[in-house]
Structure formats: structure tokens, C-alpha cells
């Protein structure tokens, strides 16, 4: 067995031992519901992590699969009676796996793209070039994020359209990847921090006092992760928080809608009411909650690098969530990843429309 050098995991040696193996996490873990093996469950991943830490197991393909099918949704942390920070442990374990040369090929390609092109998709044009709006001095800045810029383009287009319709004096940002993908995968922290520094400096140079983001993953980074490493001297708002503060006149929309809480926006940062407040501004729309909502919301299956490396399992998780919204005409969410993955979970269901709230507001504004 080759020697596995632990670095990050030493910091959580005691935390790994706190897990009582009670199995309460089994009732909420999205990957366990799709894979149905205890190794693809929070307590199973704790055992695997302990084995790597003590040198009792080798970082083989099965270990890699089980540690990288975790969506990092944090529902297990909510359920954990021992208050174990399971997501931190999984991500620290991933960081040690990467340091030891164990990285999934698709994840490696994504990180190399970020280092070379400043985005995970290998797109040669910058965000500013793609959006077509040059940065300028302004108190409000819009941070589009890679996914909304290069893949879910309707989200960034809707965000820019809303800001224009509301008469907001805003600027785009000469942004690079926020670093979320790298951090979830376990890539070298130094590279992640460099991305953070570039973004913060670019935003500061424009005199931005309020940064608005339409991507839940980017929002979590600026709100929760950036302050751990860099000073963030401006207000950070998700687009729904920004819209909650605005007087907006929306056209009516008939039908039944429900809302899916993205893990990045909900459990990780605690933004639950702003999206619902915005939805309530839509005339004639009947709103109905899914059984599992807010902090109890089930994951869509698209996070933590699962969608890119294990699309089949990601799709299984998404189908479970879509089934929970079977009563609705509109399944609304506020994250490009969630929109994409929930659409994957729709399959042949033509009676439900998955829509980003930002796009819906722009359509009705």
C-alpha cells in the first residue's frame, strides 16, 4: 500500500472520532438515496476518511467514488446529533486526495481550465467580452459567474436586463472564476485564494459598494468563504435579496408555483425568505411549498462536483426532487446549477416548467 500523506485531515482527527455512527444522516443524504450503499453516506464517508487518516485503507477507485458522490449539500449536518461538520471533513479529505495525486479526470480538466482560462469551461473570451458591457465606476456591481456567463446565459442576460429596467447605475466586473468549483473539488488552496484576491481587487477598483450575484454558488463564496481569506469591503447581495428591496411592478402569471431552495443559498448561507418575498410580488400566481423546504429542502444533486463526474447519480437525485414538485406548474429556483440539474430530472415530464426566478422576474417586469 502506497503511503498516503495527510495534511488537511490532521485538523479534523478528533472530529472524525466524534461521529457515533447513529445513521440519522441516512434519512436525508441525497447520494445514499440514489446509490443505496452506506459507503455513499455521511457516516460511511467518515469511516473512509478515518481509514485514510490512519493508513488502514488505500485511496482506490471505490474510495474516490464514495467521497466524490457527496453533493456537499449539508443536510447531514442539520440532522447530525453530534454536530459533526461533515462537509468540512469531506472537503478536507478531498484536498488531501488531490495533494496525493488522486483526482478524477473531469475534475482535473475543470481546474486546469480555470488556471488557464479563468473559467471551468475552457472558454477563451473573458466574462466582460462575453457579456458585452465594459466595467466602469459605479456603486452597484454585477458578478455574473462562469455558469451564467458561458452556459446558462439566460440568467446573466435577465440579471442585466432587470438592472437596466430598474434604472440602476451598475457595472459589470472584470471577473474570474469565484473559486467555488476548485474549493469543492479539493484543489490547492493557494490557487483558490488567488482567484479571490483577483476578484476583490477588480471590484474594489470600480468603487463598488454593493455586489449583486445571480449564482447561488458564487454568492456563497463571497458571503461565507471569501471572508475567511480576504477582506470583502462591500455589501454582498443575491439577486433575490436585491429585488426584495426594490419596488417592482410585475405582470400577472396564472398557475401553481413552488420553490426549490438551493443548498448554497439556503443551508450554507441561510437565505430562505428573500426568494419567497419576490415570488409573492407576482400577481395571480398561487404559491405552494413542497413538503421539504427551507432548511429541510432536498438537494437537486448538481453540487459538489457530482454532476460533472457522476451524471447518472446526479440525475437520480434530481428526479427525486422533481417528483416532490409534481403538483406545480412552475418549479422555481435561484441557482443556474439547480435549474440545469432539475431540468435533467424532468425527463418526460412536460407539465412542470423549471425556471430561474431572475429569468421569471425579467419576463414579467
Secondary structure by P-SEA (a helix, b strand, c coil): cccccccccccccccccccccccccccccccccccccccccaaaaaaaaaaaaaccccccaaaaaaaaacccccccccccccccaaaaaaaaaaaaaaaaccccaaaaaaaaaaaacccccccccccccccccccccccbbbbbcccccccaaaaaaaaaaaaaaaccccccccccccaaaaaaacccaaaaaaaaaaaaaaaaaacccbbbbccaaaaaaacccccccccccbbbbcaaaaaaaccccccccbbbbbbbbbcccccccccccaaaaaaaacccbbbbbcccccccccccccccccccccaaaaaaaaaaaaaaaccccccccccaaaaaaaaaaccccccbbbbbaaaaaaaac
